Amino acid sequence: MEDVSANPASGRSGGFLLLAPEDNILICVKSVPQGAVVDIEGAAIALRAAIEVGHKVARIALAAGDKVFRYGFPIGTMTASAAPGDHVHHHNLASDYLPAHGRDAVRKEAGE
């Protein structure tokens, strides 16, 4: 396992960045392999999946139905639970953005 240390003064937790104090997710700023141990909210968490740059992980335990906050604003609703450090993405997060602004709307306009 790789140890990815935290730097609380910078808002970073290992390879992750907290964008706003209200956020319940962290953003990956460097690829972190599965099994890496990261400090999230003072707890050493072994990542159950590799996380790529720009992807999200749970900062706290999230339950199905919970709103996900990025930059302090809701971006989606959890469709399944996630423990701290779990990957938060399409498999467990439904976007709260209007359908006209999502990927599917662009595909429909393109005739896909």
Secondary structure, DSSP 4 states (H G I P E B T S, - for coil): --EE--BGGGTEETTEE--STT-SEEEESS-B-TT-EEEETTEEEE-SS-B-TT-EEESS-B-TT-EEEETTEEEEEESS-B-TT-EESTTTEEE-S-GGGSHHHHHHHTT-
